[in-house]
């Protein structure tokens, strides 16, 4: 009889703990971002909230996401997501099937952004053509797009955690102000005082947003990946541009192919430098605040500006 009574007492003690665990699991909000910039912005917007976990898909090693295939880890993240934050502008075609079966809130961060037409609507990989869509989806490379991305994020978050709306909106304003002060007010239109050349030749067409933001002229851009290098005609045309404008440097993307750029460098004598498209980066520690989180975006765009200054100055 004593054993039975003891068992009931233990059960009574355990039930509240089980109930609390279930309640905590229920209240946890999981946000899944498809790109690294959106991951950073979602972390910043939710800074100071409780029970929010921001994850990202494993897309960081890819220069072009049009051919990306979801991993099993990606699928598990999407299954437990309460909100899926998309870059939009046609970047996530690989997600169409997963989104069709998901109950999560979906946010398109490109809604309302000032998009540019894609410079190369398709590229070849092997014997296949790959359509890149009408718009260039790399709009995060223009910091003027960040307030729109933040606003779209907060509208989605408010739908699933309305009790945190005042803090979410305050964080959104603070993050946007940081970008405006550190990048737009400081650099826009006068990034390269003293630059001898302001012409860019890049081996990733997404840098047209970067050029637009900082008053640079994008002479040519080739979307190049391993297995889909530029044609002989394109190599000749770019070499001619380099000579015609006496350009000292051309630029590749950190995660992209540099085979053709190096060939042009050997042919013309120009240097090959790398610019950062912010496709990948480290996870944000739990104890980081909003300002330090946003600095991960701001400092890397500043790094690109300093690279351009050094290469072309």
N, C-alpha and C positions, 0 to 999 in steps of 0.2 A: 504493500500500500504506500509505504514511504517513497519507493522508487517511482510510482505513478505520480504522486504529488510533486516530486522533484522534477519529473519530466514536464509536467504542466507549467511549473514555475520557469523552467528554462525556455520553454516555447513562448511564454508570455514576455520574457525578456528579449527574445530574438525577433519577435514580430515587429516591434517598432523599428528596429534596425533595418529589417528587410523592407519595410514600408518606406523608410527614409531613402534607402538606396534606389528603390523604384521611382520615388518622387524626383530624386536628383537626376536619374537617367531621363525621366520624362521632361524635366525642365532644361536639360542641356540643349543648346542650339548649335548646330553644326553648319558652317558655311564652307562651301567648296569653291575655290577660285580656279579658273582655267589657265591663268598666266601669272607670272611673278609680280608684275606691277599691280594687278588686281588683288593678289594676295596681300601685298603691302598695304594697299588702300583699305581693304576690309579689316586688317589688323588695326590700322589707325582709327578708323571710324568706330570700332567696337572697343577701343581702349577705355578701361574703367568699368565696363559692364561685367556681369557675373554669368558664368555658365555658358560662355560662348567659346567655341573651338573653331578656328579658321584653318582649313587645310587647303592644299593645292594639288592639282593633277601633276603627274610626273612628266611634264612637257618641256622642262628646262633645257634638256640637252639637244632639242631639235631647233634648227634654224627656221624651218618651214613647217607649220602645223597642218598644212592641207593634207599631208599623207600620214599623219600621226595615227597610231592604233592604240586604243585604250588597253592598259595592262589590267591584270586581275586586281592589283592594288587600287587602281583608278576606279574600277567597277565597284569595289567595296565602299570607297569613299562616297561615290555617287548614290549608292543605296541608302546610306545613313544620312545623307544631306538634307537639311531643312531648307537651305537656300543654295542655289547654284548660280554663281556670279560669272557671267560670260563676258568675254571681250567683245563679241559681236562683230559686225561688219564682215561676216562671212568667214571668220577665222576657224570656227569650230564645227565644220561640216562633219567631222568624225564623231560628234556627239548626238547626231540626229536620232539614231535608234534608241540610245540611252535616255534621252530627254522624253521620248514618246511614251516610255513606260515609267517615268518618275513622277512622284507626287510632290516633289519639292517645289518651292517658290523659285522662279527663274527670273534673273535680272540681266538685261542686255545693257552693258555699260556704255555702248556706243550710241544709244538712243539720244538724239539731239546734238551729237558731236559734229563738228565741221569736217566731213570726210573728203579725202582727195581720191580721184580716180586712180585705179591701179595702172602703173606704168607698164607692167607686163602681165597681160591677162592669163597667160599660160606659159608653162615651161615644159621641156622634155626631160624625161627620165627613162633611159633605155629607149624603147620604141613606143612609149606611151605619152600622150599629151595630158597635162594636168591643168584644169581650169582654175585660176586664182580669183575669179569673181570680178565684179565691176569696181569695187572700192578697195583701196589699200587699207588693211586692218591694223596697221602699226601706228595708230593715231596717238598712243601714249607717248610717242617720241616728241610730241609737241606738248609742252607743259600747259599750254592754254586749254588743252582738252581735259586736264585733271579735274577742275571743278565740276564739269558735266559728269565725269565718271563717278566722282564722290556723291553727287546728288542722286544719281541712279541707284547707287549702292544703298544709300540711306533710305530711299523710298521702298526698296525691297525689304530691308531689315525691319523697318517700322511695321510691315505687314505681319511679321512673325514674332516680334518682341516689342509691342506698342508701349509697354511700361517704361522702356528705356528711350523713348523718342526724344525727350529734351537733351539728354547726354549725346545721343547719336548725332543730332543736328548741330550741337555745339562743337563736337569733334570734327564734323564735316567742314564747318567754317574755319576752324583752327588749321586744319590740314591744307585747305585751299589757300589760306593766307600765307602759310609757310612757302608754298610753291610760288605764289605770286611775288613774295618779297625776295626769296633766294634765287629764283631763276628769271622770272619775267621782268621785274623791275630792275634787276641788276644786269641782266645780259641781253634782253630782247632788243634787237635792232642795233646793238653796239657791242656785240660779243667779242669782236676781233679787231679792236682798234689797232691799226698798224699792220694788218694783214696785207701782204703783197698780192695774194690770190684769195678770192672768195668762191672759186669754182670747185665743186665736189664731183668726183667720179667714184661711185661706190659699187660694190658687188653685193648689194641687197637693196631692193627698190623701196623698202620701208623708210629709208633715211630722207625721203622727200618731206616728211613731217618735221624732221629735225632741221632741214634746210629752211623750210617755211618759217619755223619758229625763230631762227636766229639769223635771218637775212643773208643766207648763203644761196648760191646758184648751183642747182643740181644739173650738171651738164649731161651726165649719163648714169644709168643704174641698171645693173644686170642681176636678175634673181638667179643665183648660181648655187648648186648643191653638188655634192660628190656624185658623180655619174651623170651630171647634166651640165657640163662645162660649156662655156660660151663657144659659139661657132667661129670659124676662121674669119668670116666677114666681120663679126662683132669685134674680134681682137684687132683687126686692121683699123676699124673705125675708131676704137678707143685709143689706139696708139696714135692715130692722126690727131685726135683731140688733145692728147697730152702734149704733142709737139706744137700744135697750133697755138695753144694757150700757155705753153711753157710751164706746165703744171709740175710742181716738185713732188707731189705725193698722190696716191690713190688709196682707197679705203676698202677693207674687207670687214665682214661682221665676225665677231668673236667665235660663234658656233658654226660659221659657214666655211665653204671651200675657199682656198686662196690660190689654187693652181693657176688659173688664168691671170690673176693679178700679178703673181710672181713672174709669169712669162712676159707680161707687158712691162714689168719693171726691168727685166733683163734687156728687153728690146729697146726701151726708151731711156733708161737710166733713172726713171723716177723711183721714189721709195714706196714701199707698201706698208701702210699702218692699219691697225685694227680699231674699229669703233664698237661700242657695246650697245646691243639692242635690248638689254635688260630682260632677256628671255629666261635667265636662270639667276639663282642667288641663294644665300643661306636662309634657313628658317629664322624667324624672329623669336628671341627668348621671351619667356613669360613676363619678366620684370622690366622689359623695355616700355617706355612711355611713347606717346604719340609723336613727339618731336624727333626722337631717335629713330623711330620706325620710318617716318617720312624722309629722314636724312638718307636712308638707303636708296631711295629714288633720286633725290635731289643731287647727292654727291656723285652718282654715276653719270647723270647728264652733264654735270659740271666737268667730270672727267673726260667726256667726249669733246666738250668745248675746248678743254686744254689740249687734247690731242690734236684737234684741228688747228689750233693756234700754233702749236709746235711744228706740225707737219707742213703747214702752208705759210707760216710767218717768215 
